[in-house]
């Protein structure tokens, strides 16, 4: 397979038209989809793919939609910090195979979206991104469901605070973020360095039992190798201003691995229960933080639970 480079990906971003107008048969788009395993048409021939840019809060967001004949639901997929749509092929294909259209996008500063890599000034920009992508979506009128991993869960919480009515009939949270692990250390480090540096080196966590995925991410040309200090500052401000009370959007399913060392899940779970009264928690023994890319055996276990919860 021909490899991708940062330069070729930058050229792809520059070539994308307004969503949903990309010619997904174009060689550069086909190569992108093949590289990241998003070429679902090879396995699900009836799938139709659209790709393009949506303006949002000064960013240009890279947006994908996949449509299947006779779909019963639409799914919005929101990825986590340092991720992008290309890393979520397992979840996308799982939904498509269950007669569900999928709308997904790269958060600001991630993947093919514009913005300083791995940076944000205000978590509200993530909520606005969700609103703007939903408004631009080209999917048919069907019940909407949402699945969010890690920081995507935090983005969804902020979306619920800012915008009504809640458009989703089913909500799934995968290892959602409130506090990161070792939060007091993160805050102390931020206090020490935020006046002097703009970013710090990023370490690649052992956050999945899938060794092939971990190796792939280390060589992924869309990965940032530094973390913007502004992102930690934005998280601190968001947590300080977040009322831990019922969001008024109903229950959710929360899937959490007990081997997760990225988020402080023991702190987070009860507070997510407050935000989403009636929350159902599925604790996964042995699963790490990167649930979207855990081992096939672990994914199969929690996806069965998701299927039942969402009526797939």
Secondary structure, DSSP 8 states (H G I E B T S, - for coil): -----HHHHHHHHHH--BTT---TTSHHHHHHHHHTT--GGGTSTT-EEEEEEEEETTEEEEEEEEE-TT--EEEEEE--TT--GGG-HHHHHHHHTTTEEEEEE--TTSTTS-SSTT--S-THHHHHHHHHHHHH----S-EEEEEEETHHHHHHHHHHHH-SS--EEEEEEES--SSBTTHHHHHHHHHHHTTT-SEEE-------S-HHHHHHHHT-TT--SEEEHHHHHHHHHHHHT---S--SS---EEEEETT--SB-HHHHHHHHHHHTTT-EEEEETT--S-GGGS-HHHHHHHHHHHHHHHT-
